[in-house]
């Protein structure tokens, strides 16, 4: 029988430990139990070093319900577990999120940031970012909606002809509000740009007759007894032509500068973010509590908020890309985009 040197023995133990890590749980436990602690520690060392190499990531967000996977990933510690120090930066509008990315003051955006706002950043600085997740919504997965006062006589958007209609801030919200009103037959309506936090109060005070807004605004107004939903999923209905079509109105992204400088951290960030998406999809009631502190809704009321759907860029089908592109093409039609912005090259593919 050949006697191995101490070094050879340790190398053999390390190889066995490394093999154990790829085995089923029960087999892994049995193999690791037979090895010296030093060998097991060395086998795990690369992953431990990766987790210890904390990377600071600055992510801008707009306080709407669609940002829930990001909020949950922070509060559940998913980013921290991935060795990331994530700074959540709140902005009053999606346009400011994009401007911060352009200026190098932010490394990306959370879900809920207007996709068209991001596209304007792409036009200004081609190749600025990559979209790694989006939050499609429609009549089933509600994000966008028109609200009116609870006692309002209006029964359809068409009845808002000549009325004063509020909208969220930024070119995406204003363009969509005007287009929905136009296509619904509400000619002569005036669109007023307002901070989203003021939508319910502005309606309640009679300063506007209706408002195009995003959740959780509708839930806040309904639970306060101030507003009711006139119609939800309006972008899928009036812009995409199908109430059940996916409207990719908000997107999570990372700047290409960050991705190139931090390839490993990028993968860990997206994996942790994906855990947030999975929590929202599989345990929505647990996830909803993390709207607190990030949006205008608090405490038990979070259980009432409807949720958008979520899709990682690697999960996009051709139909998804086509619907996303149709949304972007509206902004070319309306003269907001000076040139056509193609969706496919903007998607993160790993």
Secondary structure, 3 states (H helix, E strand, C coil): CCCCCHHHHHHHHHHHHHHHCCCCHHHHHHHHHCCCHHHHHHHHHHHHHHHHCCEEEEEEEECCHHHHHHHHHHHCCHHHHCCEEEEEEEECCHHHHHHHHHCCCCCEECCCCEHHHHHHHHHHCCCCEEEEEECCECCCCCCEEEEEECCCCCCCHHHHCCCEEEECCCHHHHHHHHHHHHHHCCCCCEEEECCHHHHHHHHHCCCCCEEEEECCHHHHHHHCCCEEEEEECHHHHHCCCCCCCCECCEEEEEEHHHHHHCHHHHHHHHHHHHHHHHHHHHCHHHHHHHHCCCCCCCHHHHHHCCCCCCEEHHHCCHHHHHHHHHHHHHHHHCCCCCCCCCCHHHECCC
